[in-house]
């Protein structure tokens, strides 16, 4: 940990701001903890700061790419922990982009919502033009709803997109459920009757939305976006269920029907984030993710996913992708697939090359979709520290910093500078089977700690009350951070603080 020489003047500044002669002591002893991380854990905050600033005033989206820790054991994972952390800090405007009737773990409840698996009579998948949109690579969001012509789904099913009452989207607000289904062209006789109602074990006949039937014909074959609204109001503790049939009126669904994506927004939330998993592959490395993006997924499929993840925003499409790989890379010795290629993927240089490959592939898809490359951001880490891999993970993090130094819109959170294996073990944050995965409490603590470190680096809402005030300033001085990415906390960081103190923004949610 390197500090500059400007502490005396810095404390004069904060003393003037707080009306005191000096602030709390900066001295720190011992290893980093989530409550007291190394101030250099967050690197190149300047490169992702525009994204975080935007979230304070408009809607933006986050996505995650990683290994089995993204959705571990169908109970929690980084999607759950990081999603909660970002939602607490920046607010949540919508649920994730969800596949209809999610397959396997994509049908599990993670981050307080789920898409129930296999309630349609599964006899195959659509052929012809509709099939080109289906992502079949393992690890991408998997699942779809399909009824062949003549097949039906009963009105009595009790499955769909379920949202828990405690979900930070706030289900008591005005909800809009978005569904993307396929129009089969004139003459198709399919239909579905979506409703928003009480979730099981609540009253299936209690609708929060007025039922309406949608036909699957359409003038021109292709995907169609439709939605169902439920006005703001009281909900039960059972949560809400977005169902493609209507129990109250006895109306079901009939084929031909094909739907792939849906999600729910709170229309009253005009700012904040939503957090969606893009790719999670158990036991896989950054090389596998790079391979999937470069050689398996087609541009048609990725353009559609990027459209889904950004289409509910209220400004230019803006996305930050969090890449959480590191633990499985140590055992992957196959040649790297990035711009250099051919390196041992287990080495820091090889892991860096594969990470660069992921970034390059997503940037290519993003620009092919017609979006501004200046609005695509990447956050590397933090991968949690493991007893037998601390040195190796730290070496990967050093190479992530090289990526950030040579690539626009890339920031880093170094997990080995946030905490230690000893802290994880002492707090029972590891899964009981070993340190490769975390407990539910561990994922939640890691997500909160990572986002808190990021917010401290931005001098945002450190204490989580969604207001920037003097308490946050005290908190930052207890945890100073490197604002300009030069690896030193020095006069340049102090100058940034001075501008912030004079900006007049204390008491708002407008970060500087």
Protein Blocks (a to p, Z undefined) as FASTA:
>chain_A
ZZdfklmmmmmmmmmmnopabdcdfbdgdjddfklccfklpghkllmmmmmmmmmmmccd
ddddddfklmgghlgcjklmmmmmmmmmnopabdcdddehiehjllpceehiacdehkbc
cfbdcehjllmmpcfbghiacddddddehiacdfkbccdjdddfklmnlpmbccdddddd
ddebehiacdcddddddddfbdfklcfbdcddddfkbjbgcdddddddddeddddfkbpa
ddfbdfknopacddddddfbdcdddfklmgdcddddfbdcehiafklmmmmmmmmpcfkl
mmmmmmmmmmmpcbdcdddddddehklmmmmcbdcfbfnooiafkbmklmmmmmmmmmmm
mmmmmmmnopafklpccdedjddddfklmmmmmmmmmmmmmmmmmoghiacddfklmbcf
klmmmnopacfkbjkbccfklmmmmmmmmmmmmmmmnopafnonopacfklmmmmmmmcc
dfkonopacfklmmmmmmmmmnopgoiacdZZ
